[in-house]
Amino acid sequence: MPETDATRVIDTVVDKYADQLIELRRDLHAHPELSWAETRTTDRVVEHLDGTGWSLVRLEGGGLIAELGAGDRLVALRADLDALPIDDLTKDPWSSTVPGVAHACGHDVHTTGLVGAGLALAEVHHRGLLHGRVRLLFQPAEEVMPGGALHLISAGALDGVAHVFGLHCDPSLDVGRVGLREGPLTGAADHLTVRLAGKGGHTSRPHLTEDLTFAIGKLVTELPAILSRRLDPRAGVSVVWGMVRAGSAPNVIPHAGLVSGTVRMLDAVAWADAEHLVRQLISQIVSPYGVTAEVTYQRGVPPVVNGSESTRLLGEAVERVLGPHGHVSTSQSLGGEDFGWFLDRVPGAMARLGTRSPGGTTYDLHQGNLRVHEGASLIGARVLAGAAIGAVTDR
């Protein structure tokens, strides 16, 4: 059958380019770029895909869209390009050469996997085995809110798309395993910053001040507690502060302070109501202390909700690559992923790509010591290409 023939071609091409793809991943890791600055990364993608049959369009503001094939059925595959403002602690020969910037979320793996899929699909098309169209979405700025996905959507990246697929590294899964879940996969995520101001003074006379430090203490403890009682507990709301700043001396009540963190939840319905409620509660919490609160609430990303048909197609692709035991069940997390914006528009699915060396260390994402098994990119390439073939031929 044509799909089986295409799968053989995909395997052959990924094997052929395996060394080049591994070298590409190392190069991207050594030269990470922050959100909206992924120029060199995009250049490397273009170098590998140019002349292979893909129509390449670089977007103003960052990103690349590539298209191949003919026909009414169109499937999209997505990878993100950006790195994080984190020091690389791995000390590998291909460690980051950019101080304070590292691929600590595995986007170098995602990008390499999609390049590999692109090379494989180009050969499938050349042999007349691609019965539809495929669009590759190399997306900038996933690590900032509300995310570069909206940039691609506004450029028409999803126009006519029947399914969109993506992978995300999972360092808790062994390489050769892919985590699948129908329905919600990630949570909604927003950024919250509160700047407080009030009359400062000497710590011996708090009654003559608007004790801003005490007000901050109440805010950082009471907002998470109250919000958990005002939203449906099934929404899994979580407020976690990453930054709390006030004062410069132990005997001075400061006149200004700042707290900043994230608001996350599992449920899209609760997400729609969260901002209004958060603003209302902050005002109520700080008002007894006389301080003022300037709230900056940045809506981030909706949950990633995998469609049933798309999940089936992605699962079938995993089985063709890794066998019937290649995919495992995975749970919903509170992590934010702007792939959710794509799935808010068209059907699709995201899977978790195992990157842990069997028997090796379990790392965590967004940490400078993250290491990935180098075979993960090659598996990702096969899975993404296979998902595209299955989706364009599925009726």
C-alpha positions as CSV (number, residue, x, y, z in Angstrom):
1,M,0.0,0.0,0.0
2,P,1.2,3.6,-0.7
3,E,1.4,4.5,3.0
4,T,3.7,1.5,3.7
5,D,5.9,2.5,0.8
6,A,6.1,6.1,2.1
7,T,7.1,4.8,5.5
8,R,10.0,2.9,4.0
9,V,11.1,6.0,2.2
10,I,10.9,8.0,5.4
11,D,13.0,5.4,7.2
12,T,15.6,5.3,4.5
13,V,16.0,9.1,4.2
14,V,16.2,9.7,8.0
15,D,18.9,6.9,8.2
16,K,20.7,8.6,5.3
17,Y,20.7,12.0,6.9
18,A,21.1,10.8,10.5
19,D,24.7,12.1,11.0
20,Q,23.8,15.5,9.4
21,L,20.7,15.8,11.6
22,I,22.6,15.1,14.8
23,E,25.3,17.6,13.8
24,L,22.5,20.1,13.1
25,R,21.0,19.6,16.6
26,R,24.5,20.1,18.1
27,D,25.0,23.3,16.1
28,L,21.6,24.7,17.1
29,H,22.4,23.9,20.7
30,A,25.7,25.6,20.5
31,H,24.2,28.7,18.9
32,P,20.9,29.3,20.7
33,E,18.8,32.4,20.0
34,L,16.1,34.1,22.2
35,S,12.5,34.7,21.2
36,W,12.0,36.9,18.1
37,A,15.8,36.8,17.3
38,E,16.0,33.3,15.7
39,T,17.7,34.5,12.5
40,R,20.7,32.1,12.4
41,T,18.4,29.2,13.4
42,T,16.1,30.0,10.5
43,D,19.1,30.3,8.2
44,R,20.2,26.8,9.1
45,V,16.7,25.4,8.5
46,V,16.7,27.1,5.0
47,E,20.2,25.6,4.2
48,H,18.9,22.1,4.8
49,L,15.5,22.4,3.0
50,D,16.4,24.8,0.1
51,G,16.5,23.0,-3.2
52,T,14.6,19.9,-2.0
53,G,11.3,20.9,-3.5
54,W,9.8,22.8,-0.6
55,S,8.5,26.3,-1.2
56,L,10.0,28.4,1.5
57,V,8.6,31.7,2.9
58,R,10.5,33.6,5.6
59,L,8.2,35.8,7.7
60,E,8.8,39.3,8.7
61,G,9.3,39.3,12.4
62,G,10.6,35.7,12.4
63,G,9.7,32.2,11.4
64,L,9.5,30.2,8.3
65,I,6.6,28.5,6.5
66,A,7.4,25.7,3.9
67,E,4.9,23.9,1.7
68,L,5.1,20.9,-0.5
69,G,2.7,18.8,-2.6
70,A,-0.6,19.2,-4.4
71,G,-4.3,18.5,-3.7
72,D,-7.0,19.6,-1.4
73,R,-5.9,17.8,1.7
74,L,-3.4,19.9,3.8
75,V,-1.6,18.9,7.0
76,A,0.7,21.1,9.0
77,L,3.7,20.1,11.2
78,R,5.1,22.6,13.7
79,A,8.4,23.1,15.6
80,D,9.5,26.0,17.7
81,L,12.9,27.7,17.3
82,D,13.7,29.8,20.4
83,A,15.9,29.2,23.4
84,L,15.8,30.4,27.0
85,P,17.7,33.1,29.0
86,I,19.5,30.4,31.0
87,D,23.1,29.4,31.4
88,D,24.1,26.1,29.8
89,L,25.6,23.9,32.5
90,T,26.1,20.7,30.5
91,K,29.8,21.2,29.6
92,D,29.2,19.1,26.4
93,P,31.4,19.9,23.4
94,W,28.3,21.5,21.8
95,S,27.3,23.5,24.9
96,S,26.0,27.0,24.2
97,T,28.5,29.5,23.0
98,V,26.1,32.4,23.9
99,P,26.4,33.4,27.6
100,G,23.1,33.3,29.4
101,V,21.2,31.6,26.6
102,A,20.6,27.9,26.3
103,H,18.3,25.3,24.6
104,A,17.0,24.2,28.0
105,C,13.5,23.2,26.7
106,G,14.6,21.0,23.8
107,H,13.5,23.3,20.9
108,D,16.8,22.3,19.1
109,V,15.4,18.8,19.1
110,H,12.0,20.0,17.8
111,T,13.6,22.0,15.0
112,T,15.9,19.2,13.9
113,G,13.1,16.7,14.0
114,L,11.0,18.9,11.7
115,V,13.9,19.4,9.3
116,G,14.4,15.6,9.2
117,A,10.7,15.2,8.5
118,G,10.9,17.8,5.7
119,L,13.8,16.0,4.0
120,A,12.0,12.7,4.2
121,L,8.7,14.1,2.9
122,A,10.6,15.8,0.0
123,E,11.7,12.3,-1.1
124,V,8.3,10.9,-0.6
125,H,6.9,13.6,-2.9
126,H,9.7,13.1,-5.4
127,R,8.7,9.4,-5.7
128,G,5.0,10.3,-6.2
129,L,3.9,8.9,-2.8
130,L,2.6,12.2,-1.3
131,H,-1.1,12.4,-2.0
132,G,-1.8,15.8,-0.6
133,R,0.0,18.8,0.8
134,V,2.2,19.3,3.8
135,R,3.1,22.6,5.5
136,L,6.0,23.0,7.9
137,L,5.7,25.7,10.5
138,F,9.0,26.8,12.0
139,Q,7.7,29.1,14.7
140,P,9.6,31.8,16.6
141,A,9.0,32.9,20.2
142,E,7.3,30.0,21.9
143,E,8.9,30.9,25.2
144,V,7.2,34.3,25.6
145,M,3.5,35.0,26.1
146,P,1.2,35.0,24.3
147,G,3.6,33.3,21.9
148,G,4.8,33.3,18.3
149,A,2.0,30.9,17.3
150,L,-0.3,33.9,16.9
151,H,2.3,35.5,14.6
152,L,2.2,32.4,12.3
153,I,-1.6,32.2,12.4
154,S,-1.9,35.9,11.4
155,A,0.4,35.1,8.4
156,G,-2.1,32.4,7.2
157,A,-0.2,29.4,8.5
158,L,-3.4,27.5,9.3
159,D,-5.4,28.5,6.2
160,G,-6.9,25.3,4.8
161,V,-5.2,23.0,7.3
162,A,-7.1,19.8,8.2
163,H,-4.7,18.7,11.0
164,V,-1.7,20.2,12.8
165,F,0.8,18.1,14.7
166,G,3.7,18.8,17.0
167,L,6.1,17.1,19.4
168,H,7.5,18.3,22.7
169,C,10.5,16.9,24.5
170,D,9.8,14.9,27.6
171,P,13.0,14.1,29.7
172,S,11.0,11.8,32.0
173,L,10.4,9.4,29.1
174,D,13.0,7.1,27.7
175,V,14.0,7.7,24.1
176,G,11.9,5.3,21.9
177,R,8.8,6.2,23.8
178,V,6.2,8.8,23.0
179,G,3.5,10.0,25.4
180,L,0.0,10.4,24.0
181,R,-3.2,11.8,25.4
182,E,-6.5,12.5,23.9
183,G,-8.0,15.7,25.3
184,P,-6.2,18.3,27.5
185,L,-2.5,17.9,27.5
186,T,-1.2,21.1,29.0
187,G,-2.7,23.9,31.0
188,A,-3.5,27.6,30.4
189,A,-0.8,29.9,31.6
190,D,-0.8,33.6,32.3
191,H,1.8,36.1,33.7
192,L,0.9,38.2,36.6
193,T,2.8,41.2,38.0
194,V,1.7,43.5,40.8
195,R,3.5,46.7,41.7
196,L,2.6,48.0,45.1
197,A,3.1,51.5,46.4
198,G,2.5,53.2,49.8
199,K,3.9,55.5,52.4
200,G,7.1,54.0,53.8
201,G,8.8,54.8,57.1
202,H,10.8,53.4,60.0
203,T,10.1,49.9,61.2
204,S,9.7,51.2,64.8
205,R,6.6,53.2,63.6
206,P,4.6,50.9,61.3
207,H,1.3,52.5,62.5
208,L,2.5,55.7,60.8
209,T,3.1,54.0,57.4
210,E,1.2,51.9,54.9
211,D,3.1,48.7,55.8
212,L,3.9,47.6,52.2
213,T,6.0,44.6,53.2
214,F,3.2,43.2,55.3
215,A,0.8,43.8,52.5
216,I,3.0,41.9,50.1
217,G,3.2,39.0,52.5
218,K,-0.6,38.9,52.7
219,L,-0.9,39.1,48.9
220,V,1.6,36.3,48.1
221,T,-0.1,33.9,50.5
222,E,-3.8,34.9,50.3
223,L,-4.3,35.2,46.5
224,P,-3.5,31.5,45.8
225,A,-5.6,30.4,48.8
226,I,-8.7,32.6,47.9
227,L,-8.5,31.9,44.2
228,S,-8.6,28.1,44.9
229,R,-11.9,28.7,46.7
230,R,-13.4,31.0,44.1
231,L,-12.8,28.8,41.0
232,D,-14.0,25.3,40.4
233,P,-11.4,23.0,42.1
234,R,-11.6,20.8,39.0
235,A,-9.9,23.6,37.1
236,G,-6.7,22.9,39.0
237,V,-5.8,26.6,39.4
238,S,-2.2,27.3,40.6
239,V,-0.7,30.7,41.4
240,V,3.1,30.5,42.0
241,W,5.3,33.5,42.6
242,G,8.7,33.6,41.0
243,M,9.8,37.0,42.1
244,V,9.1,39.1,45.2
245,R,11.0,42.3,45.7
246,A,10.7,45.1,48.3
247,G,13.1,47.1,50.5
248,S,16.8,47.5,50.9
249,A,17.4,47.7,54.7
250,P,16.0,45.7,57.7
251,N,14.8,48.8,59.6
252,V,13.1,50.6,56.7
253,I,9.5,50.0,55.5
254,P,9.8,50.5,51.8
255,H,7.4,52.7,49.7
256,A,7.4,50.3,46.7
257,G,7.5,46.6,45.9
258,L,6.8,44.1,43.2
259,V,5.6,40.5,43.0
260,S,5.5,38.5,39.8
261,G,4.5,35.0,38.9
262,T,2.2,32.8,36.9
263,V,-1.4,31.8,37.0
264,R,-2.1,28.4,35.6
265,M,-5.1,26.1,35.3
266,L,-6.3,23.0,33.6
267,D,-9.6,24.3,32.4
268,A,-10.3,26.7,29.5
269,V,-13.7,27.8,30.9
270,A,-12.0,28.9,34.2
271,W,-9.3,30.5,32.2
272,A,-11.8,32.8,30.6
273,D,-12.9,34.1,34.0
274,A,-9.5,34.2,35.8
275,E,-8.2,37.7,34.9
276,H,-11.3,39.6,36.2
277,L,-11.3,37.5,39.4
278,V,-7.6,37.9,40.1
279,R,-7.8,41.7,39.7
280,Q,-10.8,41.9,42.0
281,L,-9.1,39.7,44.7
282,I,-5.9,41.7,44.7
283,S,-7.7,44.9,45.3
284,Q,-9.6,43.3,48.2
285,I,-6.5,41.8,49.8
286,V,-4.3,45.0,49.8
287,S,-7.0,47.6,50.5
288,P,-7.0,47.2,54.3
289,Y,-3.3,48.3,54.4
290,G,-3.8,51.5,52.4
291,V,-1.4,50.5,49.7
292,T,-2.2,50.8,46.0
293,A,-1.7,47.9,43.6
294,E,-1.0,48.3,39.8
295,V,-1.8,44.9,38.2
296,T,-0.4,43.8,34.9
297,Y,-2.2,40.6,33.9
298,Q,-0.9,39.2,30.6
299,R,-3.0,36.6,29.1
300,G,-0.7,33.8,27.9
301,V,-1.8,30.6,26.2
302,P,-4.8,28.3,26.3
303,P,-4.6,24.6,27.1
304,V,-3.4,22.2,24.4
305,V,-6.5,20.0,23.8
306,N,-5.7,17.1,21.5
307,G,-8.5,16.1,19.1
308,S,-9.6,12.5,19.0
309,E,-9.1,11.9,15.3
310,S,-5.7,13.8,15.3
311,T,-4.5,11.8,18.3
312,R,-5.5,8.6,16.6
313,L,-3.5,9.6,13.5
314,L,-0.5,10.6,15.6
315,G,-0.7,7.3,17.5
316,E,-0.8,5.3,14.3
317,A,2.4,7.1,13.2
318,V,4.1,6.3,16.4
319,E,3.2,2.6,16.0
320,R,4.6,2.5,12.5
321,V,7.9,4.0,13.8
322,L,8.2,2.3,17.2
323,G,5.8,-0.6,17.2
324,P,2.6,-1.1,19.2
325,H,4.3,-0.4,22.5
326,G,6.0,2.8,21.3
327,H,3.4,5.1,22.8
328,V,2.4,5.3,26.4
329,S,-0.3,7.2,28.2
330,T,0.7,10.6,29.5
331,S,-1.0,13.0,31.9
332,Q,-2.1,16.6,31.7
333,S,0.4,19.1,33.0
334,L,0.2,22.8,34.1
335,G,2.9,23.7,31.7
336,G,2.0,26.3,29.1
337,E,2.5,25.7,25.3
338,D,1.4,28.1,22.7
339,F,0.6,25.2,20.4
340,G,-2.8,25.6,22.1
341,W,-3.4,28.6,19.9
342,F,-3.2,26.4,16.8
343,L,-5.6,23.8,18.3
344,D,-8.0,26.6,19.2
345,R,-8.4,27.1,15.4
346,V,-8.0,23.7,13.7
347,P,-7.9,20.0,14.8
348,G,-4.6,18.6,15.8
349,A,-2.5,16.9,18.5
350,M,0.8,17.2,20.3
351,A,2.7,14.2,21.7
352,R,5.6,14.0,24.2
353,L,8.8,12.8,22.7
354,G,11.0,10.8,25.1
355,T,14.6,12.1,25.4
356,R,16.0,10.3,28.4
357,S,18.8,7.8,27.9
358,P,17.6,4.5,29.2
359,G,18.9,4.0,32.7
360,G,20.3,7.6,32.7
361,T,19.5,10.7,34.6
362,T,16.1,12.2,34.6
363,Y,16.5,15.9,33.8
364,D,13.9,18.7,34.0
365,L,12.9,21.2,31.3
366,H,13.9,24.8,31.7
367,Q,17.1,23.8,33.6
368,G,20.6,24.5,32.3
369,N,21.7,20.9,32.8
370,L,19.2,19.4,30.4
371,R,20.7,16.7,28.3
372,V,18.8,14.7,25.6
373,H,19.5,11.4,23.9
374,E,20.6,12.3,20.4
375,G,18.4,9.7,18.8
376,A,15.3,11.6,19.9
377,S,15.5,14.0,16.9
378,L,15.6,11.1,14.5
379,I,12.5,9.5,16.0
380,G,10.8,12.8,16.0
381,A,11.5,13.2,12.3
382,R,10.0,9.8,11.5
383,V,6.9,10.4,13.7
384,L,6.1,13.8,12.2
385,A,6.6,12.7,8.7
386,G,4.6,9.6,9.3
387,A,1.8,11.6,10.9
388,A,1.7,13.8,7.8
389,I,1.5,10.9,5.4
390,G,-1.3,9.2,7.5
391,A,-3.3,12.4,7.7
392,V,-3.1,13.4,4.0
393,T,-4.3,9.9,3.0
394,D,-6.9,9.5,5.8
395,R,-10.4,10.1,4.6
